[in-house]
Amino acid sequence: MIRIEKFLFSAEEIYLQFSEDIFVEQVYAINKMGDKYFVPLRKTSSGQITLFPLNELPDYGMYSFLLIDSNGNEYQSVFSDDVDRAIVGNQASKWKFSNDKKFFIQSKRPSISKSERDIVVLEKKFENGLLDLRLPKKIEISSPEIWVRKQEKTNQALLDSFYLPVMFKNHHLIIDVRNITLDKDVKYYLFLKQADIFYRLYAPKMKTELNKSSRYIEIGENLGFANYFYYTIHNRLALVSISVKKAHALDLQKMDYHNNPYARHYLPQMNGNINVMDVAGLHQIDNYSYKLRLKNNNQKFNKLFLVDTNKSQFVGIPYNQVQEDIYLYLHDALDSFKDYESKLKLLGIYSDRHSLFNLTYFRIGDLKNHPGYLRYYNAVDFNVTENNMASRFFINDNGVISVHNKSKFALDRKERKLPLSLTVDHISQVHKKLVINLFFNLKLLPWMNKIQILDIYLYKTAFINEHHKLDIIDLDFDKQNIKVTSDIGNLISHDEYGYYRIALKLKINDKIFDIKVNMPSSDLKKELSQGRVMYKDNGRTIFPSVEGNTLSLIADNLVDIDNKHNIHLEKRYTNLFKENKIHFTPGTFIIFEKETNFAQDNAFALFEWVQKHDPDNEMYYVIRKDSPQADKLVKYPNRVLYTGTQKYYEMVTKAHMLVSSDSPLHLVGDVNRRNASPFYKEVIMKKPFIMLQHGVTAMKSHASNKPWNVASGMIDYFVVTNTLEQEVVHQSMGYSYEQLPILGFSRWDLFGENTLVEQQFNNKIIYVPTWRQWLNKATDEEFVKSEYYQKINELLENKKLNDILNEHDTEFYVYLHPFMQRLTHNLNSSNSRIHILSSDNYDLGDLLRGASLLISDYSSVVWDFAVQRKPVIFYQFDKSRYLKKVGSLVDLDNLPIGESYQSSDQVVNKVSYYLDKNFEIDKATENNINSIFGSDVQEYSKNIYDFIKKVSNEYMYTMWSKK
């Protein structure tokens, strides 16, 4: 124990003088509950300290100080009998001295205030639908009422308010929040009504919470939205309902948050005024090393940090200080931030002080008059990230030395104000070379003593470590033109496809910048809108594609629609349509599936039903001639259209409506050609469209996916399977209820037939994982290094799985998503009972109807299995990443049709469970399925076809003209 001889508490600081000459290193404020709160030191010397004000302490309760000296010894502080003490200025309105010698200072905020109309909440807990709030013992409560009011007005009529069931026991308010309905994205405040006064509920402890997401407690989920009990920025208790995707983002913040001790100690200071340490110079030695020179100061630093306040992260930086020069070594520090975009500050702590210092360039006023790029240093590229991330030191507008961690190709003209802008003026093929003309506008300024183009290259948009150098064959400063070239064969030699963009590496003086060159000139944009342009070599192609004002070059294998005759027909029928020389035929429907390469989903099931039950129909099925499923259409010679044929272009142009289980972009014949195809933009996109879906919308958030969102204008009607899905799609994608007919899926009519093909999968297990957008453009090498591949392989090589398959004499089939089928050859298993299937040889519908147990992750095929009352196991090994990248409209931790696991051992144990039960579904799961889809058998195809004809008749002309 140590006695305080002098105590002065002002607005700027707290000064303490002790009875003994100790050297204090750390200070904590401790309340009666034993909670410890770090108090930053401003200055320390023998026998005395200066602290920052107690602005970050909960402003309710009584406190004493715990002191820790340089040897780690702890001392409890008390006032001496003749202490010289005072609280002055505005602090006197917040704090007072208590009569308790140990807890000698206390907040003036009362536990209940009639003037402020506040009641303090000390602790909160949520369990089983009940919100438990602990109040101070001083508060006397009788017959409590909890009222909930919208944010707009605090005195609004009772019609706009509601109350919640509540009981008060042992100083705890127990509030039932199980059956609440909230308007979306609206804040509701909680009030405790007592003696006809409405008190706001206030949580003083939330002032000390570093992580924003910790202010939220999920209390329920409904129809794609999550209800949260949370604390506002003023620490008031409130309720809000937000989209599940936003809710998952909050959960991910909690998972990503590390309880960094430095953040706990020093982050509270970030809200106040931080001291400034002037820097006279910053010199880059190499990408990871810098020399920083202090201005007129050679005091020794104790620590240096890179700080991200949004993530509450303080990462220490190794450094070496030689007098006023500080050498920074940043390899490990930058690497720890590489996976997300952030702005980091460089902060330091002196060895004889415990407060933070911004390291600030003292001549920032001079730099502000110069372009922003002069304040940036050369970047560190992260070759393994998916988003071309790079870290770059820079000096911000306030002079603080900082780090930008973001795309290597940041918004140059907007943010860095580089003096160079470029457009792509022309692209052509000369013999076997691709020739690209770039137009540039360079603004020369006096301080530019050296400007150099170091490199021009094509980079793969998803992976920074793959790029192709372009040779500069002409550079004309007078005409402001650069001509570059590359052998087409070198660009497309890999047996893969990918999106490439042009980039230029520019050096101005000693600064190097990578600049995207993705803006097409108006002439090039007009030229590409006239028809597709293909540059070919040895069965491969690279071709320009424009989406909005972004030009990409797409490398791919040649497909059937890439020949000259096909491109001519495409251009011809586009012009006929635009010039109104060809008119639509009423009652004519074009129907198709993914990439016009399949005949196995809802579209094909509906088409076959129509051919059987309406002989006079005008419904035409589109498929590629080389599709492995094209044979299914041979028996309908007058109702099949092969992509690229004249009949295909003629009938699509004449068609009244389009119908598909995927978006309209799949009608092009190859989705990668869509933005290169005027036929897609000018004909297909102008047609009314009915979406049949290929799976129940639930475990994939399409809210931000443009082709699916109502804002895209692509989809006019969106068929759903039940009222729950209808509400989810309405809330998340913006469609009206009239646009969301509840009709089910055509393929569900086929359940129970158990054809000979399906019978081969009876009593067998299928594993159908969905695709991952971050692997959509992956090479074989990138795929086998991915977590996706490794976790699948871990399951396939599981020894127990091998044993139970042998024990039960059954087989295990793996079927990847169509977008991942090109990578199937990388999978294999040493177990002879495990089979990797190709979509070229197997129909997924046959597997789903015939198999007895399904393992999946986030695929919509699980609902087909559930509708058949067959068991589903979820193997969600990358759940947190999936939620961050894609999002889900339902709670993946509480799925109604099966249990979720993240390890292969857990999945195999559940497989064993269902094998022992002869694949019998649990009763609780069956009840859940009945409540979602109902138990009655319906005529799905008939209902859908009747709806299509009804819409066609009702909107014969108006629906056509609206696009």
Sequence and secondary structure as in RCSB ss.txt:
>XXXX:A:sequence
MIRIEKFLFSAEEIYLQFSEDIFVEQVYAINKMGDKYFVPLRKTSSGQITLFPLNELPDYGMYSFLLIDSNGNEY
QSVFSDDVDRAIVGNQASKWKFSNDKKFFIQSKRPSISKSERDIVVLEKKFENGLLDLRLPKKIEISSPEIWVRK
QEKTNQALLDSFYLPVMFKNHHLIIDVRNITLDKDVKYYLFLKQADIFYRLYAPKMKTELNKSSRYIEIGENLGF
ANYFYYTIHNRLALVSISVKKAHALDLQKMDYHNNPYARHYLPQMNGNINVMDVAGLHQIDNYSYKLRLKNNNQK
FNKLFLVDTNKSQFVGIPYNQVQEDIYLYLHDALDSFKDYESKLKLLGIYSDRHSLFNLTYFRIGDLKNHPGYLR
YYNAVDFNVTENNMASRFFINDNGVISVHNKSKFALDRKERKLPLSLTVDHISQVHKKLVINLFFNLKLLPWMNK
IQILDIYLYKTAFINEHHKLDIIDLDFDKQNIKVTSDIGNLISHDEYGYYRIALKLKINDKIFDIKVNMPSSDLK
KELSQGRVMYKDNGRTIFPSVEGNTLSLIADNLVDIDNKHNIHLEKRYTNLFKENKIHFTPGTFIIFEKETNFAQ
DNAFALFEWVQKHDPDNEMYYVIRKDSPQADKLVKYPNRVLYTGTQKYYEMVTKAHMLVSSDSPLHLVGDVNRRN
ASPFYKEVIMKKPFIMLQHGVTAMKSHASNKPWNVASGMIDYFVVTNTLEQEVVHQSMGYSYEQLPILGFSRWDL
FGENTLVEQQFNNKIIYVPTWRQWLNKATDEEFVKSEYYQKINELLENKKLNDILNEHDTEFYVYLHPFMQRLTH
NLNSSNSRIHILSSDNYDLGDLLRGASLLISDYSSVVWDFAVQRKPVIFYQFDKSRYLKKVGSLVDLDNLPIGES
YQSSDQVVNKVSYYLDKNFEIDKATENNINSIFGSDVQEYSKNIYDFIKKVSNEYMYTMWSKK
>XXXX:A:secstr
 EEEEEEEE SS EEEEESS   EEEEEEEETT  EEE  EEEEETTEEEE  STTS SSSEEEEEEEETTS EE
EEEEEEEEEEEE GGGGGTEEE S SSS EEES  SEETTTTEEE  EEEEETTEEEEE  TT    S EEEEEE
SS SS  GGGEEEE EEEETTEEEEE TT    TT EEEEEEEETTEEEEEE GGGGG   GGGGEEEEEEETTE
EEEEEE TT BEEEEEEEHHHHHHHHHHHHH    HHHHHHGGGGGS  EEEEEEEEEEEETTEEEEEESS    
EEEEEEEETTTTEEEE  EEEETTEEEEE HHHHHTTTTS EEEEEEEEETT  SEEEEEETTHHHHHTS GGGG
B   EE TT SS EEEEEEE TT BEEEEEEESS  IIIII  SEEEEEEEEEEETTEEEEEEEEEE   TT   
EEEEEEEEEETTEEEEEEE EEEEEETTTTEEEEEEEHHHHT SSS EEEEEEEEEEETTEEEEEEE  B HHHH
HHHHHS   EEETTEEEEEEEETTEEEEEEEE  GGGSHHHHHHHHHHHHHHHTT S   TT EEEE GGG   S
SHHHHHHHHHHHH TT  EEEEE TT TTGGGGTT TTSEEETTSHHHHHHHHH SEEEESS GGGGGSSGGGGG
G HHHHHTGGGS EEE  SS SSSS  TT TTTSGGG   SEE BSSHHHHHHHHHHH   GGG  B   GGGGG
TT   HHHHTTTT EEEE    GGGTT  HHHHHTSHHHHHHHHHHT HHHHHHHHHHT  EEEE  GGGGGGGG
G   S TTEEEE TTT  HHHHHHH SEEEESS THHHHHHHTT  EEEE TTHHHHHHHT  SS TTS TTEEE
ESSHHHHHHHHHHHHHTTT   HHHHHHHHHHH SS   HHHHHHHHHHHHHHHTTTHHHHT 
